[in-house]
Amino acid sequence: MLEVSFIRNNKNKVLEALEKRRLGKEELAVIDQVIALDDQRKQVQTQLDEMLAERNKLSKEIGQLFKSGKAQEANTMKAKVAELKDKSAGLEEEFKSIKTQLTASLYTIPNVPHSSVPAGSTDEDNEIAQDWDQPLPELDHDALPHWELAKKYNLFNLELGTKITGSGFPLYRGSGAKLQRALINFFLDEAHKAGYEEIIPPLLVNEDTARATGQLPDKEGQMYHAEKDDLYLIPTAEVPVTNIYRDLIISKDDFPIKLTAYTPCFRREAGSYGAHVRGLNRVHQFDKVEIVQLQHPDHSYDTLNEMVKHVEAILQKLELPYRILRLCGGDLGFTSALTFDFEVYSAAQKRWLEVSSVSNFETFQSNRMKLRFKDGKSTRLAHTLNGSALALARIVAALLENNQTSEGIKIPAALQDYTRFDMIK
């Protein structure tokens, strides 16, 4: 959530930056609405403060009048104090209403894109920050996509998942299950080597937690909601892990705070249809290892680059062709100031698959969750960052497709100590 003071002091800059997100005039009108509501809030606050000061002054005078035996004058003043209390109560209700409207309006404003974010409307306008500079793998004409390989080698079963739960919930078995477990442990070990503390968080979160990291109200329709208990299944470990520090004031000496977590992730993916979402390309439940950092604002973009390098190193060890995209304004997530997406090449499908997003949210999340740090005598909002390191479903798809041979599916050398086999036969 943007700070009102930032919006007020940088109105033109905010409007210009938000135009990169291709927001319409009606959507941008909320900026003036926020400033107007904040003006009303300040005005009512001033009136309340003046009334409180007047009440305190009269209350002292009433005591003196009673001591002086001037009961009639004192009772007259008491009636005036009672009248001020009634007026104050009305103003307090008005103040609460204005503050509620102001917060609701702020929740509709996405983060301001970083200056390096390219303008654009769709994923076709994303900028290739780093392209793959080697020949892309080519397979024999009879090469199979991963959903066919899964049937051939009994790795996962989409039909059984549908029987047990519904469409988009794959069931892994045999070597497929072992490959999943191997990748999870490999990713966690890589994070541990990079200095991240491992967390095992809850998979269900309350509304305050989902709102703090920006999933609510923006992504409400994409989250699974257990209505009876008013809890949400997490779409990513970022949500519970970042909220560990909600409503805390930390020391600047604590930076950087580096956390990692493996969790299943749950997303409704409403409206996702077509051939491009076959197999593991888009599912409702998938495993992911997340990395999260809390950082001093002066160093967060260096940290973003460090996190990008971390993901890049993992993909290199997996021997997967990859490229890095800088997302354009129209494709940028609601909460992000700058996002780099990683895509790996699927040789059987002959297309690029997104497997990671690494983002800097600056103060957008920390302002919502009141995550601050001590800087001398003052307190400031921390910067939050997160990245997928990595999401397994499409990694598995690319590994299976790119490494298929006539003898079976080869396992990359970096994974063989984890799988305890070098070939799926």
NORHU-V778295 format. One record per residue. N is the residue number from 0. D_LAST is the distance of its C-alpha to the last C-alpha in Angstrom with 1 decimal. Layout:
n=<N & N>
d_last=<D_LAST & D_LAST>
//
This chain:
n=<0 & 1 & 2 & 3 & 4 & 5 & 6 & 7 & 8 & 9 & 10 & 11 & 12 & 13 & 14 & 15 & 16 & 17 & 18 & 19 & 20 & 21 & 22 & 23 & 24 & 25 & 26 & 27 & 28 & 29 & 30 & 31 & 32 & 33 & 34 & 35 & 36 & 37 & 38 & 39 & 40 & 41 & 42 & 43 & 44 & 45 & 46 & 47 & 48 & 49 & 50 & 51 & 52 & 53 & 54 & 55 & 56 & 57 & 58 & 59 & 60 & 61 & 62 & 63 & 64 & 65 & 66 & 67 & 68 & 69 & 70 & 71 & 72 & 73 & 74 & 75 & 76 & 77 & 78 & 79 & 80 & 81 & 82 & 83 & 84 & 85 & 86 & 87 & 88 & 89 & 90 & 91 & 92 & 93 & 94 & 95 & 96 & 97 & 98 & 99 & 100 & 101 & 102 & 103 & 104 & 105 & 106 & 107 & 108 & 109 & 110 & 111 & 112 & 113 & 114 & 115 & 116 & 117 & 118 & 119 & 120 & 121 & 122 & 123 & 124 & 125 & 126 & 127 & 128 & 129 & 130 & 131 & 132 & 133 & 134 & 135 & 136 & 137 & 138 & 139 & 140 & 141 & 142 & 143 & 144 & 145 & 146 & 147 & 148 & 149 & 150 & 151 & 152 & 153 & 154 & 155 & 156 & 157 & 158 & 159 & 160 & 161 & 162 & 163 & 164 & 165 & 166 & 167 & 168 & 169 & 170 & 171 & 172 & 173 & 174 & 175 & 176 & 177 & 178 & 179 & 180 & 181 & 182 & 183 & 184 & 185 & 186 & 187 & 188 & 189 & 190 & 191 & 192 & 193 & 194 & 195 & 196 & 197 & 198 & 199 & 200 & 201 & 202 & 203 & 204 & 205 & 206 & 207 & 208 & 209 & 210 & 211 & 212 & 213 & 214 & 215 & 216 & 217 & 218 & 219 & 220 & 221 & 222 & 223 & 224 & 225 & 226 & 227 & 228 & 229 & 230 & 231 & 232 & 233 & 234 & 235 & 236 & 237 & 238 & 239 & 240 & 241 & 242 & 243 & 244 & 245 & 246 & 247 & 248 & 249 & 250 & 251 & 252 & 253 & 254 & 255 & 256 & 257 & 258 & 259 & 260 & 261 & 262 & 263 & 264 & 265 & 266 & 267 & 268 & 269 & 270 & 271 & 272 & 273 & 274 & 275 & 276 & 277 & 278 & 279 & 280 & 281 & 282 & 283 & 284 & 285 & 286 & 287 & 288 & 289 & 290 & 291 & 292 & 293 & 294 & 295 & 296 & 297 & 298 & 299 & 300 & 301 & 302 & 303 & 304 & 305 & 306 & 307 & 308 & 309 & 310 & 311 & 312 & 313 & 314 & 315 & 316 & 317 & 318 & 319 & 320 & 321 & 322 & 323 & 324 & 325 & 326 & 327 & 328 & 329 & 330 & 331 & 332 & 333 & 334 & 335 & 336 & 337 & 338 & 339 & 340 & 341 & 342 & 343 & 344 & 345 & 346 & 347 & 348 & 349 & 350 & 351 & 352 & 353 & 354 & 355 & 356 & 357 & 358 & 359 & 360 & 361 & 362 & 363 & 364 & 365 & 366 & 367 & 368 & 369 & 370 & 371 & 372 & 373 & 374 & 375 & 376 & 377 & 378 & 379 & 380 & 381 & 382 & 383 & 384 & 385 & 386 & 387 & 388 & 389 & 390 & 391 & 392 & 393 & 394 & 395 & 396 & 397 & 398 & 399 & 400 & 401 & 402 & 403 & 404 & 405 & 406 & 407 & 408 & 409 & 410 & 411 & 412 & 413 & 414 & 415 & 416 & 417 & 418 & 419 & 420 & 421 & 422 & 423 & 424>
d_last=<51.0 & 53.5 & 56.6 & 59.8 & 61.6 & 59.0 & 59.4 & 63.1 & 63.5 & 60.9 & 61.3 & 61.2 & 58.3 & 56.3 & 57.2 & 56.3 & 52.9 & 52.1 & 52.8 & 49.6 & 47.8 & 49.6 & 51.6 & 54.5 & 58.2 & 58.1 & 55.1 & 56.9 & 60.1 & 58.7 & 59.6 & 63.3 & 62.9 & 61.5 & 64.4 & 66.9 & 65.6 & 65.6 & 69.3 & 70.1 & 68.4 & 70.5 & 73.7 & 73.3 & 72.4 & 75.6 & 77.6 & 76.1 & 76.9 & 80.4 & 81.0 & 79.7 & 82.0 & 84.9 & 84.2 & 84.1 & 87.4 & 89.1 & 87.9 & 89.6 & 92.8 & 92.9 & 93.0 & 95.8 & 97.8 & 97.5 & 98.8 & 101.7 & 102.6 & 101.6 & 99.7 & 100.3 & 98.9 & 96.0 & 95.2 & 95.4 & 92.8 & 90.6 & 90.6 & 89.5 & 86.7 & 85.5 & 85.6 & 83.4 & 80.9 & 80.6 & 80.1 & 77.6 & 75.6 & 75.5 & 74.4 & 71.6 & 70.2 & 70.4 & 68.8 & 65.8 & 65.5 & 65.5 & 63.0 & 60.6 & 61.0 & 60.5 & 57.2 & 56.0 & 56.8 & 55.1 & 51.9 & 51.7 & 51.9 & 48.6 & 48.4 & 50.1 & 47.7 & 47.9 & 49.9 & 46.9 & 45.2 & 45.5 & 47.3 & 45.3 & 44.6 & 40.9 & 37.5 & 38.4 & 41.2 & 39.0 & 39.5 & 36.8 & 37.6 & 34.9 & 33.0 & 29.9 & 31.5 & 28.6 & 27.0 & 24.6 & 21.0 & 20.8 & 17.9 & 18.0 & 20.0 & 17.2 & 15.3 & 14.7 & 16.3 & 14.5 & 15.9 & 14.3 & 10.8 & 11.6 & 12.4 & 9.5 & 6.9 & 10.1 & 10.7 & 14.4 & 17.1 & 20.3 & 22.0 & 21.9 & 23.2 & 26.0 & 26.8 & 27.2 & 28.8 & 29.0 & 27.6 & 25.9 & 24.7 & 20.9 & 19.3 & 16.1 & 14.1 & 11.4 & 9.2 & 11.5 & 14.5 & 13.6 & 13.1 & 16.5 & 18.1 & 17.0 & 18.6 & 21.7 & 22.3 & 21.8 & 24.2 & 26.7 & 26.7 & 27.5 & 30.3 & 31.6 & 31.9 & 33.8 & 36.3 & 35.3 & 36.2 & 33.6 & 34.8 & 33.6 & 35.8 & 36.6 & 34.6 & 37.8 & 40.8 & 44.4 & 46.2 & 47.8 & 44.5 & 43.0 & 46.3 & 46.5 & 43.4 & 44.2 & 41.8 & 45.0 & 46.8 & 44.8 & 41.4 & 42.7 & 41.3 & 37.8 & 37.7 & 37.1 & 40.5 & 41.2 & 44.7 & 46.2 & 45.5 & 45.7 & 42.5 & 39.8 & 36.0 & 35.2 & 33.7 & 32.9 & 33.6 & 36.3 & 38.6 & 38.9 & 38.4 & 41.1 & 43.4 & 43.6 & 46.4 & 48.2 & 52.0 & 51.9 & 53.9 & 52.2 & 53.5 & 52.7 & 51.8 & 48.8 & 47.1 & 44.3 & 42.7 & 38.9 & 36.7 & 33.1 & 31.4 & 28.1 & 28.7 & 27.3 & 29.4 & 30.9 & 32.4 & 33.8 & 33.2 & 36.0 & 36.4 & 32.9 & 31.9 & 30.5 & 27.4 & 27.1 & 26.3 & 23.5 & 20.3 & 20.5 & 23.1 & 25.9 & 25.7 & 28.3 & 26.5 & 24.4 & 24.0 & 25.8 & 27.3 & 30.8 & 33.3 & 37.0 & 40.0 & 43.7 & 45.8 & 49.4 & 50.3 & 51.2 & 47.8 & 45.4 & 44.5 & 43.7 & 41.5 & 39.8 & 39.1 & 37.7 & 35.3 & 34.2 & 33.5 & 31.4 & 29.1 & 29.0 & 28.0 & 25.0 & 23.7 & 24.3 & 22.2 & 19.3 & 20.0 & 20.6 & 23.5 & 26.2 & 29.8 & 32.6 & 35.0 & 38.5 & 39.1 & 42.3 & 44.9 & 43.9 & 40.3 & 41.1 & 40.5 & 43.7 & 44.0 & 42.8 & 45.1 & 42.4 & 38.6 & 36.0 & 32.8 & 29.5 & 27.3 & 23.9 & 23.0 & 20.4 & 19.6 & 18.4 & 21.5 & 23.7 & 25.4 & 26.1 & 25.1 & 27.4 & 25.8 & 28.9 & 32.6 & 34.9 & 38.5 & 41.9 & 44.1 & 47.1 & 49.5 & 48.5 & 46.5 & 48.7 & 51.9 & 50.5 & 49.5 & 52.5 & 50.5 & 53.0 & 53.8 & 57.0 & 58.3 & 61.6 & 63.8 & 62.0 & 58.7 & 56.2 & 53.0 & 49.8 & 47.1 & 43.6 & 40.3 & 36.7 & 33.3 & 29.7 & 27.7 & 25.4 & 24.6 & 21.0 & 20.4 & 20.8 & 19.3 & 16.0 & 16.6 & 17.3 & 14.5 & 11.8 & 14.0 & 15.1 & 12.0 & 10.0 & 9.8 & 9.6 & 6.8 & 4.7 & 6.7 & 8.9 & 10.8 & 14.6 & 16.4 & 18.7 & 16.2 & 14.4 & 17.4 & 17.0 & 13.3 & 13.5 & 10.0 & 9.6 & 6.1 & 3.8 & 0.0>
//
